[in-house]
């Protein structure tokens, strides 16, 4: 196996790979695994487990992938506030093929 040791701020690391703060560094298990790979960065360290608030988004919210399809313009107009503007955006959640 290749020797990937590197030095960062006068500290020798086994690997140059450093895990960014995120889901993989959410708990102690992820932090230990990342340190074996090289290093880890965190936003916050705490003694007690963090609690993710639910819901993550503001409710109520309505999202139509294509409001002009299958007679949905009326449903979209009824569900959205009066000042809403229509914005066309590609859908990565659509199961329709060929579009």
Secondary structure as UniProt FT lines:
FT   STRAND          6..8
FT   TURN            9..10
FT   STRAND          11..13
FT   STRAND          18..19
FT   HELIX           23..25
FT   HELIX           28..37
FT   STRAND          39..40
FT   TURN            67..68
FT   TURN            70..71
FT   HELIX           73..79
FT   TURN            82..83
//
